Amino acid sequence: MPVQMKKHGFYDRYYIKAGFGGKILIRRYYCPYCGKTVSFIPHFCLPRFQYCSEIILKCIEKALNRKCSLNLCLYELQKQYPGFSISRQHMYFYTKRFKDNLNFIEYGLRQISSSITLPPAGLEKRERARKILGIVKTRFPSIHTFSQRFFDTCRKSFLTLLK
């Protein structure tokens, strides 16, 4: 039912990207019909994650394609994005979450476009994750576009842990 949402204030949320780390304001709205409040998170934020989606994707890409230690990958990321710091634990967490969600991400990609050719099921998890990451990078103009279309289709972030 189309309802005119009422403005219901703001809350601040911590957001980190290359060159910026601080609080941003998120607008909240109140639904007069059902009585619930809703937040409209900007497209560059992932729900429940502080780092921007571009940095998260770069971390996942570096970790999956690495031929060196995780510390060296972090060093390369910090050279690419001066003034930015991320821990090994974050890189490991994002990579593990991405690999654990491969089935859900494939499902979302199939829903977004039936013409996408997904990797075969027999591949090991790391190789499958690399191929899916390649699909995301080549089929979508930016990670923000993929993230937004994925959320619009599946009603969840591509990094949301499914139980």
C-alpha positions in Angstrom: 0.0 0.0 0.0 1.6 3.3 -1.0 1.9 5.5 2.1 3.5 8.9 2.6 6.3 8.2 5.0 6.9 10.8 7.8 10.3 12.1 8.6 11.4 10.7 12.0 14.8 12.2 12.7 18.3 11.0 12.1 20.9 8.6 13.6 24.6 8.7 13.1 26.5 5.8 11.7 30.2 5.3 11.4 31.5 5.1 7.8 35.0 4.4 6.5 36.3 4.8 3.0 39.6 5.9 1.5 40.2 9.5 2.6 37.3 9.6 5.0 36.4 8.0 8.3 33.7 9.4 10.4 30.1 9.6 11.2 27.4 10.2 8.6 23.7 11.0 9.3 21.1 8.5 8.2 17.5 9.7 7.8 14.8 7.7 9.6 11.2 7.6 8.5 8.0 6.6 10.3 5.2 4.7 8.6 1.8 6.1 9.9 0.1 2.9 8.6 2.0 0.2 10.4 3.8 2.2 13.0 7.3 1.0 12.1 10.4 3.2 11.5 12.6 2.6 8.5 16.1 3.9 7.6 17.1 4.8 4.1 20.8 3.8 4.0 22.7 5.4 1.0 23.8 3.1 -1.8 27.5 3.4 -0.9 26.9 1.8 2.5 26.3 -1.8 3.2 23.9 -2.6 6.1 25.8 -3.5 9.3 29.3 -2.8 7.8 31.4 0.2 8.5 33.7 0.0 5.5 32.5 1.1 2.1 31.5 -1.6 -0.4 34.4 -0.6 -2.8 37.0 -1.2 -0.1 35.3 -4.5 1.0 35.4 -5.7 -2.6 39.1 -4.7 -3.0 39.9 -6.6 0.2 38.1 -9.7 -1.0 39.8 -9.4 -4.4 43.3 -9.0 -2.9 42.7 -11.9 -0.5 41.4 -14.3 -3.2 44.0 -13.4 -5.8 47.0 -13.2 -3.5 50.2 -14.9 -4.2 51.9 -13.3 -1.2 51.2 -12.9 2.5 48.1 -11.2 3.9 50.4 -8.5 5.4 51.8 -7.7 2.0 48.3 -7.5 0.5 47.4 -5.0 3.3 50.6 -3.0 2.5 49.6 -2.8 -1.2 46.1 -1.7 -0.3 47.5 1.0 1.9 49.7 2.2 -0.9 46.7 2.3 -3.2 44.6 4.1 -0.7 46.8 6.4 1.4 45.6 7.2 4.9 43.5 4.1 5.0 44.0 1.2 7.4 42.3 -2.1 7.7 43.3 -5.1 9.7 44.1 -8.7 8.6 41.1 -9.8 10.7 38.8 -7.6 8.6 40.2 -8.9 5.3 39.8 -12.5 6.6 36.3 -11.8 7.8 35.1 -10.3 4.5 36.7 -13.0 2.4 35.3 -15.8 4.6 31.8 -14.2 4.5 32.0 -13.9 0.7 33.0 -17.5 0.3 30.3 -18.7 2.8 27.7 -16.8 0.8 28.6 -18.1 -2.7 25.3 -20.0 -3.1 23.3 -17.0 -2.1 25.3 -14.7 -4.4 24.9 -17.1 -7.3 21.1 -17.1 -6.6 21.0 -13.3 -6.6 23.0 -13.1 -9.8 20.6 -15.6 -11.5 17.7 -13.5 -10.3 19.3 -10.3 -11.6 20.1 -11.7 -15.1 19.4 -15.1 -16.5 22.1 -14.6 -19.1 24.9 -14.7 -16.6 27.0 -17.9 -16.9 27.9 -19.1 -13.5 31.0 -21.2 -12.7 30.6 -25.0 -12.6 29.6 -26.5 -9.2 32.7 -28.8 -9.0 35.2 -26.1 -8.4 36.9 -25.6 -5.0 35.5 -22.7 -3.0 38.3 -20.3 -3.5 38.3 -20.7 -7.3 34.5 -20.4 -7.5 34.7 -17.2 -5.4 37.3 -15.8 -7.8 35.1 -16.5 -10.8 32.0 -15.0 -9.2 34.0 -11.9 -8.2 35.1 -11.7 -11.8 31.5 -11.8 -12.9 30.6 -9.1 -10.5 33.4 -6.9 -11.7 32.8 -7.4 -15.4 29.0 -7.4 -15.5 28.3 -4.3 -13.3 29.7 -0.8 -13.9 30.5 -0.5 -10.1 30.2 -2.4 -6.9 27.6 0.1 -5.8 25.4 -0.9 -8.8 25.8 -4.6 -8.0 25.2 -4.1 -4.3 22.0 -2.0 -5.0 20.6 -4.4 -7.6 21.4 -7.4 -5.4 19.6 -5.8 -2.5 16.6 -4.8 -4.6 16.3 -8.4 -5.9 17.1 -10.4 -2.7 16.2 -7.9 0.0 19.5 -8.6 1.7 23.1 -7.5 1.2 25.4 -9.9 -0.6 27.5 -10.2 2.6 24.5 -11.0 4.8 25.1 -14.3 6.6 22.3 -16.7 6.0 21.5 -19.1 8.7 
